[in-house]
Amino acid sequence: MRRLAEHARTEPWAGGKREMWVSIQPERLTGRRIRPADQ
């Protein structure tokens, strides 16, 4: 978790600090690509 927190480039949408990480393993991915604003 420490490595994830050190390298994460995310901020909670609602603001504040969050201490929970979720792992998602999709079978199929569709939709739009979301990139950081600086790219």
All heavy atoms as TSV, in Angstrom:
chain	resi	resn	atom	element	x	y	z
A	1	MET	N	N	0.824	-1.184	0.000
A	1	MET	CA	C	0.000	0.000	0.000
A	1	MET	C	C	0.869	1.250	0.000
A	1	MET	O	O	0.511	2.236	-0.630
A	1	MET	CB	C	-0.936	-0.007	1.193
A	1	MET	CG	C	-2.095	-0.951	1.011
A	1	MET	SD	S	-3.326	-0.970	2.339
A	1	MET	CE	C	-3.491	0.691	2.809
A	2	ARG	N	N	1.981	1.202	0.685
A	2	ARG	CA	C	2.858	2.366	0.709
A	2	ARG	C	C	3.360	2.693	-0.690
A	2	ARG	O	O	3.371	3.843	-1.110
A	2	ARG	CB	C	4.023	2.134	1.665
A	2	ARG	CG	C	4.970	3.311	1.713
A	2	ARG	CD	C	6.091	3.140	2.701
A	2	ARG	NE	N	6.449	1.742	2.850
A	2	ARG	CZ	C	7.159	1.261	3.847
A	2	ARG	NH1	N	7.581	2.053	4.784
A	2	ARG	NH2	N	7.460	-0.015	3.908
A	3	ARG	N	N	3.751	1.664	-1.461
A	3	ARG	CA	C	4.238	1.875	-2.826
A	3	ARG	C	C	3.132	2.462	-3.699
A	3	ARG	O	O	3.365	3.379	-4.485
A	3	ARG	CB	C	4.744	0.567	-3.429
A	3	ARG	CG	C	5.352	0.741	-4.806
A	3	ARG	CD	C	5.964	-0.548	-5.315
A	3	ARG	NE	N	5.022	-1.646	-5.405
A	3	ARG	CZ	C	4.219	-1.873	-6.451
A	3	ARG	NH1	N	4.256	-1.089	-7.493
A	3	ARG	NH2	N	3.395	-2.895	-6.446
A	4	LEU	N	N	1.912	1.962	-3.554
A	4	LEU	CA	C	0.792	2.508	-4.312
A	4	LEU	C	C	0.583	3.987	-3.988
A	4	LEU	O	O	0.413	4.814	-4.876
A	4	LEU	CB	C	-0.492	1.730	-4.016
A	4	LEU	CG	C	-0.580	0.325	-4.584
A	4	LEU	CD1	C	-1.816	-0.370	-4.032
A	4	LEU	CD2	C	-0.608	0.354	-6.087
A	5	ALA	N	N	0.585	4.321	-2.716
A	5	ALA	CA	C	0.357	5.702	-2.291
A	5	ALA	C	C	1.473	6.625	-2.780
A	5	ALA	O	O	1.210	7.765	-3.180
A	5	ALA	CB	C	0.233	5.770	-0.780
A	6	GLU	N	N	2.706	6.150	-2.786
A	6	GLU	CA	C	3.834	6.976	-3.216
A	6	GLU	C	C	3.799	7.253	-4.714
A	6	GLU	O	O	4.234	8.301	-5.165
A	6	GLU	CB	C	5.151	6.302	-2.849
A	6	GLU	CG	C	5.438	6.299	-1.365
A	6	GLU	CD	C	6.637	5.444	-0.993
A	6	GLU	OE1	O	7.217	4.773	-1.875
A	6	GLU	OE2	O	7.001	5.445	0.195
A	7	HIS	N	N	3.287	6.308	-5.514
A	7	HIS	CA	C	3.326	6.438	-6.963
A	7	HIS	C	C	1.975	6.798	-7.584
A	7	HIS	O	O	1.898	6.985	-8.799
A	7	HIS	CB	C	3.850	5.149	-7.589
A	7	HIS	CG	C	5.260	4.849	-7.187
A	7	HIS	ND1	N	6.342	5.538	-7.673
A	7	HIS	CD2	C	5.759	3.953	-6.320
A	7	HIS	CE1	C	7.452	5.073	-7.130
A	7	HIS	NE2	N	7.123	4.108	-6.298
A	8	ALA	N	N	0.942	6.883	-6.797
A	8	ALA	CA	C	-0.391	7.189	-7.331
A	8	ALA	C	C	-0.443	8.617	-7.842
A	8	ALA	O	O	0.114	9.526	-7.235
A	8	ALA	CB	C	-1.444	6.985	-6.244
A	9	ARG	N	N	-1.091	8.782	-8.967
A	9	ARG	CA	C	-1.306	10.124	-9.525
A	9	ARG	C	C	-2.798	10.407	-9.518
A	9	ARG	O	O	-3.371	10.796	-10.519
A	9	ARG	CB	C	-0.754	10.188	-10.936
A	9	ARG	CG	C	0.744	10.048	-10.981
A	9	ARG	CD	C	1.280	10.084	-12.377
A	9	ARG	NE	N	0.684	11.184	-13.135
A	9	ARG	CZ	C	1.017	11.496	-14.358
A	9	ARG	NH1	N	1.917	10.812	-14.994
A	9	ARG	NH2	N	0.428	12.500	-14.982
A	10	THR	N	N	-3.431	10.164	-8.407
A	10	THR	CA	C	-4.876	10.346	-8.308
A	10	THR	C	C	-5.238	11.169	-7.078
A	10	THR	O	O	-4.477	11.256	-6.125
A	10	THR	CB	C	-5.590	8.990	-8.198
A	10	THR	OG1	O	-5.119	8.329	-7.021
A	10	THR	CG2	C	-5.319	8.111	-9.395
A	11	GLU	N	N	-6.394	11.755	-7.131
A	11	GLU	CA	C	-6.974	12.473	-5.996
A	11	GLU	C	C	-8.426	12.021	-5.872
A	11	GLU	O	O	-9.107	11.852	-6.891
A	11	GLU	CB	C	-6.948	13.983	-6.239
A	11	GLU	CG	C	-5.559	14.580	-6.264
A	11	GLU	CD	C	-4.901	14.577	-4.899
A	11	GLU	OE1	O	-5.625	14.703	-3.881
A	11	GLU	OE2	O	-3.675	14.433	-4.842
A	12	PRO	N	N	-8.937	11.825	-4.666
A	12	PRO	CA	C	-10.344	11.465	-4.512
A	12	PRO	C	C	-11.242	12.554	-5.093
A	12	PRO	O	O	-10.965	13.743	-4.926
A	12	PRO	CB	C	-10.530	11.366	-2.996
A	12	PRO	CG	C	-9.161	11.177	-2.446
A	12	PRO	CD	C	-8.241	11.887	-3.384
A	13	TRP	N	N	-12.297	12.173	-5.801
A	13	TRP	CA	C	-13.199	13.154	-6.403
A	13	TRP	C	C	-13.859	14.015	-5.333
A	13	TRP	O	O	-14.086	15.191	-5.544
A	13	TRP	CB	C	-14.268	12.455	-7.226
A	13	TRP	CG	C	-13.747	11.814	-8.462
A	13	TRP	CD1	C	-12.488	11.950	-8.990
A	13	TRP	CD2	C	-14.443	10.937	-9.332
A	13	TRP	NE1	N	-12.379	11.212	-10.136
A	13	TRP	CE2	C	-13.556	10.581	-10.373
A	13	TRP	CE3	C	-15.720	10.426	-9.332
A	13	TRP	CZ2	C	-13.931	9.726	-11.398
A	13	TRP	CZ3	C	-16.085	9.580	-10.360
A	13	TRP	CH2	C	-15.192	9.252	-11.385
A	14	ALA	N	N	-14.177	13.424	-4.200
A	14	ALA	CA	C	-14.870	14.164	-3.147
A	14	ALA	C	C	-13.913	14.937	-2.250
A	14	ALA	O	O	-14.343	15.612	-1.327
A	14	ALA	CB	C	-15.697	13.199	-2.308
A	15	GLY	N	N	-12.603	14.859	-2.510
A	15	GLY	CA	C	-11.631	15.545	-1.670
A	15	GLY	C	C	-11.352	14.781	-0.395
A	15	GLY	O	O	-12.020	13.803	-0.069
A	16	GLY	N	N	-10.348	15.200	0.304
A	16	GLY	CA	C	-9.979	14.545	1.552
A	16	GLY	C	C	-9.065	13.357	1.322
A	16	GLY	O	O	-8.773	12.992	0.189
A	17	LYS	N	N	-8.604	12.756	2.393
A	17	LYS	CA	C	-7.685	11.629	2.317
A	17	LYS	C	C	-8.454	10.316	2.385
A	17	LYS	O	O	-9.381	10.179	3.172
A	17	LYS	CB	C	-6.683	11.710	3.474
A	17	LYS	CG	C	-5.605	10.691	3.408
A	17	LYS	CD	C	-4.577	10.909	4.505
A	17	LYS	CE	C	-3.499	9.866	4.403
A	17	LYS	NZ	N	-2.481	10.037	5.422
A	18	ARG	N	N	-8.062	9.372	1.537
A	18	ARG	CA	C	-8.689	8.053	1.542
A	18	ARG	C	C	-7.607	7.004	1.747
A	18	ARG	O	O	-6.527	7.107	1.204
A	18	ARG	CB	C	-9.405	7.769	0.221
A	18	ARG	CG	C	-10.455	8.784	-0.162
A	18	ARG	CD	C	-11.662	8.684	0.775
A	18	ARG	NE	N	-12.773	9.467	0.313
A	18	ARG	CZ	C	-12.946	10.756	0.546
A	18	ARG	NH1	N	-12.038	11.423	1.200
A	18	ARG	NH2	N	-14.009	11.386	0.122
A	19	GLU	N	N	-7.901	5.976	2.502
A	19	GLU	CA	C	-6.925	4.940	2.810
A	19	GLU	C	C	-7.324	3.588	2.223
A	19	GLU	O	O	-6.804	2.572	2.628
A	19	GLU	CB	C	-6.789	4.812	4.331
A	19	GLU	CG	C	-6.454	6.107	5.005
A	19	GLU	CD	C	-5.035	6.149	5.505
A	19	GLU	OE1	O	-4.413	5.096	5.595
A	19	GLU	OE2	O	-4.562	7.253	5.799
A	20	MET	N	N	-8.268	3.568	1.268
A	20	MET	CA	C	-8.741	2.308	0.714
A	20	MET	C	C	-8.309	2.185	-0.746
A	20	MET	O	O	-8.410	3.132	-1.516
A	20	MET	CB	C	-10.268	2.225	0.768
A	20	MET	CG	C	-10.798	0.900	0.245
A	20	MET	SD	S	-12.605	0.803	0.192
A	20	MET	CE	C	-13.030	1.080	1.885
A	21	TRP	N	N	-7.817	1.016	-1.126
A	21	TRP	CA	C	-7.439	0.720	-2.507
A	21	TRP	C	C	-8.309	-0.425	-2.996
A	21	TRP	O	O	-8.616	-1.340	-2.241
A	21	TRP	CB	C	-5.966	0.320	-2.594
A	21	TRP	CG	C	-5.070	1.467	-2.268
A	21	TRP	CD1	C	-4.622	1.819	-1.031
A	21	TRP	CD2	C	-4.539	2.423	-3.173
A	21	TRP	NE1	N	-3.838	2.935	-1.112
A	21	TRP	CE2	C	-3.765	3.323	-2.427
A	21	TRP	CE3	C	-4.648	2.608	-4.545
A	21	TRP	CZ2	C	-3.099	4.386	-3.014
A	21	TRP	CZ3	C	-3.972	3.667	-5.118
A	21	TRP	CH2	C	-3.213	4.541	-4.355
A	22	VAL	N	N	-8.711	-0.371	-4.266
A	22	VAL	CA	C	-9.558	-1.395	-4.857
A	22	VAL	C	C	-8.862	-1.948	-6.086
A	22	VAL	O	O	-8.370	-1.189	-6.918
A	22	VAL	CB	C	-10.926	-0.817	-5.260
A	22	VAL	CG1	C	-11.785	-1.868	-5.929
A	22	VAL	CG2	C	-11.640	-0.237	-4.051
A	23	SER	N	N	-8.808	-3.246	-6.219
A	23	SER	CA	C	-8.242	-3.889	-7.393
A	23	SER	C	C	-9.387	-4.378	-8.273
A	23	SER	O	O	-10.278	-5.075	-7.801
A	23	SER	CB	C	-7.374	-5.077	-6.966
A	23	SER	OG	O	-6.926	-5.786	-8.096
A	24	ILE	N	N	-9.355	-3.961	-9.544
A	24	ILE	CA	C	-10.398	-4.358	-10.490
A	24	ILE	C	C	-9.746	-5.164	-11.607
A	24	ILE	O	O	-8.768	-4.719	-12.203
A	24	ILE	CB	C	-11.106	-3.121	-11.083
A	24	ILE	CG1	C	-11.736	-2.306	-9.958
A	24	ILE	CG2	C	-12.128	-3.536	-12.125
A	24	ILE	CD1	C	-12.310	-0.989	-10.410
A	25	GLN	N	N	-10.284	-6.324	-11.901
A	25	GLN	CA	C	-9.770	-7.177	-12.968
A	25	GLN	C	C	-10.881	-7.380	-14.000
A	25	GLN	O	O	-11.628	-8.353	-13.938
A	25	GLN	CB	C	-9.283	-8.506	-12.396
A	25	GLN	CG	C	-8.146	-8.316	-11.416
A	25	GLN	CD	C	-7.712	-9.614	-10.776
A	25	GLN	OE1	O	-8.352	-10.640	-10.900
A	25	GLN	NE2	N	-6.608	-9.550	-10.078
A	26	PRO	N	N	-10.993	-6.437	-14.949
A	26	PRO	CA	C	-12.092	-6.513	-15.914
A	26	PRO	C	C	-11.918	-7.643	-16.918
A	26	PRO	O	O	-10.806	-8.032	-17.248
A	26	PRO	CB	C	-12.025	-5.161	-16.624
A	26	PRO	CG	C	-10.603	-4.750	-16.497
A	26	PRO	CD	C	-10.141	-5.293	-15.174
A	27	GLU	N	N	-13.029	-8.159	-17.395
A	27	GLU	CA	C	-13.013	-9.145	-18.473
A	27	GLU	C	C	-13.073	-8.457	-19.830
A	27	GLU	O	O	-12.569	-8.967	-20.818
A	27	GLU	CB	C	-14.199	-10.094	-18.333
A	27	GLU	CG	C	-14.097	-10.962	-17.096
A	27	GLU	CD	C	-15.274	-11.906	-16.968
A	27	GLU	OE1	O	-16.048	-12.051	-17.934
A	27	GLU	OE2	O	-15.418	-12.501	-15.890
A	28	ARG	N	N	-13.694	-7.273	-19.875
A	28	ARG	CA	C	-13.807	-6.517	-21.116
A	28	ARG	C	C	-13.817	-5.029	-20.759
A	28	ARG	O	O	-14.396	-4.635	-19.754
A	28	ARG	CB	C	-15.099	-6.877	-21.823
A	28	ARG	CG	C	-15.231	-6.237	-23.172
A	28	ARG	CD	C	-16.422	-6.749	-23.893
A	28	ARG	NE	N	-17.619	-6.233	-23.221
A	28	ARG	CZ	C	-18.827	-6.299	-23.733
A	28	ARG	NH1	N	-19.039	-6.901	-24.873
A	28	ARG	NH2	N	-19.851	-5.805	-23.084
A	29	LEU	N	N	-13.200	-4.206	-21.594
A	29	LEU	CA	C	-13.120	-2.782	-21.333
A	29	LEU	C	C	-13.608	-2.023	-22.562
A	29	LEU	O	O	-13.095	-2.217	-23.662
A	29	LEU	CB	C	-11.677	-2.392	-21.009
A	29	LEU	CG	C	-11.413	-0.937	-20.670
A	29	LEU	CD1	C	-12.165	-0.564	-19.398
A	29	LEU	CD2	C	-9.929	-0.713	-20.479
A	30	THR	N	N	-14.625	-1.178	-22.366
A	30	THR	CA	C	-15.157	-0.361	-23.462
A	30	THR	C	C	-15.360	1.054	-22.940
A	30	THR	O	O	-15.313	1.300	-21.737
A	30	THR	CB	C	-16.504	-0.901	-23.969
A	30	THR	OG1	O	-17.461	-0.779	-22.918
A	30	THR	CG2	C	-16.406	-2.348	-24.409
A	31	GLY	N	N	-15.577	1.983	-23.851
A	31	GLY	CA	C	-15.887	3.345	-23.433
A	31	GLY	C	C	-14.813	4.335	-23.820
A	31	GLY	O	O	-14.066	4.139	-24.767
A	32	ARG	N	N	-14.709	5.407	-23.063
A	32	ARG	CA	C	-13.778	6.491	-23.357
A	32	ARG	C	C	-12.487	6.341	-22.554
A	32	ARG	O	O	-12.496	5.812	-21.459
A	32	ARG	CB	C	-14.407	7.831	-23.019
A	32	ARG	CG	C	-15.641	8.099	-23.818
A	32	ARG	CD	C	-16.219	9.451	-23.417
A	32	ARG	NE	N	-17.475	9.669	-24.081
A	32	ARG	CZ	C	-17.615	10.339	-25.211
A	32	ARG	NH1	N	-16.567	10.856	-25.800
A	32	ARG	NH2	N	-18.800	10.508	-25.731
A	33	ARG	N	N	-11.413	6.877	-23.108
A	33	ARG	CA	C	-10.125	6.881	-22.427
A	33	ARG	C	C	-10.017	8.149	-21.606
A	33	ARG	O	O	-10.257	9.236	-22.104
A	33	ARG	CB	C	-8.988	6.819	-23.438
A	33	ARG	CG	C	-7.623	6.810	-22.785
A	33	ARG	CD	C	-6.563	6.626	-23.795
A	33	ARG	NE	N	-6.705	5.264	-24.319
A	33	ARG	CZ	C	-5.866	4.690	-25.172
A	33	ARG	NH1	N	-4.850	5.362	-25.629
A	33	ARG	NH2	N	-6.069	3.455	-25.589
A	34	ILE	N	N	-9.655	8.033	-20.336
A	34	ILE	CA	C	-9.490	9.177	-19.450
A	34	ILE	C	C	-8.000	9.301	-19.159
A	34	ILE	O	O	-7.375	8.360	-18.684
A	34	ILE	CB	C	-10.287	9.003	-18.148
A	34	ILE	CG1	C	-11.773	8.834	-18.470
A	34	ILE	CG2	C	-10.052	10.174	-17.206
A	34	ILE	CD1	C	-12.618	8.486	-17.273
A	35	ARG	N	N	-7.450	10.461	-19.451
A	35	ARG	CA	C	-6.019	10.707	-19.237
A	35	ARG	C	C	-5.845	11.895	-18.289
A	35	ARG	O	O	-6.712	12.753	-18.199
A	35	ARG	CB	C	-5.340	11.026	-20.557
A	35	ARG	CG	C	-5.330	9.859	-21.492
A	35	ARG	CD	C	-4.548	10.206	-22.712
A	35	ARG	NE	N	-4.484	9.047	-23.581
A	35	ARG	CZ	C	-3.835	9.027	-24.716
A	35	ARG	NH1	N	-3.192	10.091	-25.122
A	35	ARG	NH2	N	-3.826	7.930	-25.453
A	36	PRO	N	N	-4.679	11.967	-17.641
A	36	PRO	CA	C	-4.391	13.141	-16.812
A	36	PRO	C	C	-4.404	14.411	-17.662
A	36	PRO	O	O	-4.083	14.383	-18.849
A	36	PRO	CB	C	-2.984	12.870	-16.283
A	36	PRO	CG	C	-2.811	11.388	-16.390
A	36	PRO	CD	C	-3.624	10.969	-17.569
A	37	ALA	N	N	-4.772	15.533	-17.071
A	37	ALA	CA	C	-4.890	16.788	-17.802
A	37	ALA	C	C	-3.572	17.250	-18.405
A	37	ALA	O	O	-3.573	17.976	-19.391
A	37	ALA	CB	C	-5.445	17.864	-16.870
A	38	ASP	N	N	-2.436	16.857	-17.840
A	38	ASP	CA	C	-1.132	17.321	-18.325
A	38	ASP	C	C	-0.627	16.520	-19.525
A	38	ASP	O	O	0.473	16.749	-19.999
A	38	ASP	CB	C	-0.093	17.312	-17.216
A	38	ASP	CG	C	0.155	15.926	-16.627
A	38	ASP	OD1	O	-0.569	14.978	-16.992
A	38	ASP	OD2	O	1.072	15.803	-15.810
A	39	GLN	N	N	-1.414	15.608	-20.066
A	39	GLN	CA	C	-0.974	14.808	-21.236
A	39	GLN	C	C	-1.761	15.161	-22.460
A	39	GLN	O	O	-2.863	15.513	-22.474
A	39	GLN	CB	C	-1.112	13.318	-20.971
A	39	GLN	CG	C	-0.106	12.840	-19.981
A	39	GLN	CD	C	-0.150	11.320	-19.854
A	39	GLN	OE1	O	-0.972	10.624	-20.444
A	39	GLN	NE2	N	0.752	10.800	-19.061
